[in-house]
Amino acid sequence: MKKTTLEYRMMLEHNRLKVPSAKLLSGSLIGLYPIILDGGRTTIFISDKSKESETREKYQLRKDNKLNYFTKKPK
């Protein structure tokens, strides 16, 4: 019996072969390094450990800018 197009598209083997391996690994923490921020309230995972200090600085700047935006009084 010949497979209809809809049945063929619904088969898991067919879909699995078309999905790139990078998408299958999404959500995986293999090869990532955790950075703990805000006393353990925020965790960021990065792939390059040498950029840890840069990531911390960027996070602090964004946090400070967000606080200044919401604490400014309207004129």
C-alpha positions in Angstrom: 0.0 0.0 0.0 1.4 3.4 -1.0 1.8 6.0 1.8 -0.3 9.1 1.4 1.5 12.4 1.8 -0.2 13.2 5.2 0.7 9.8 6.7 4.3 10.2 5.5 4.6 13.7 7.1 3.3 12.4 10.4 5.9 9.6 10.6 8.5 10.4 13.3 11.4 9.0 11.4 10.7 11.4 8.5 10.6 14.5 10.7 13.6 13.5 12.8 15.8 13.2 9.7 14.9 16.8 8.6 15.6 18.4 12.0 19.1 19.8 12.3 21.3 18.4 15.1 21.7 21.9 16.6 18.0 22.1 17.2 18.0 18.6 18.8 20.5 19.9 21.3 18.6 23.1 22.2 18.2 23.3 25.9 21.3 21.2 26.5 23.8 22.5 29.0 26.7 20.4 27.6 29.7 22.6 27.1 28.3 25.6 28.8 29.5 27.3 32.0 27.2 28.8 34.6 27.5 32.3 35.9 25.7 33.0 39.2 24.4 36.6 39.5 22.3 38.4 42.1 23.3 36.2 45.0 22.1 33.1 43.3 18.8 34.5 42.0 19.9 34.6 38.3 22.0 32.0 36.4 23.3 32.6 32.9 25.0 29.9 30.9 27.8 30.9 28.5 29.9 28.9 26.0 33.1 30.9 26.4 34.5 31.0 30.0 36.9 33.8 29.2 33.9 36.2 28.7 32.6 35.7 32.3 33.7 39.2 33.5 32.3 40.9 30.4 29.0 39.1 30.9 28.8 40.2 34.5 29.5 43.8 33.6 26.9 43.8 30.8 24.3 42.3 33.2 25.1 44.9 35.9 24.8 47.8 33.4 21.4 46.5 32.1 20.2 46.1 35.6 21.3 49.6 36.6 19.7 51.1 33.5 16.4 49.3 34.1 16.3 50.6 37.7 17.1 54.1 36.6 14.3 54.0 34.0 11.7 52.9 36.5 12.8 55.2 39.4 12.9 58.5 37.4 10.1 60.9 38.3 8.1 62.4 35.5 8.4 66.1 34.9 
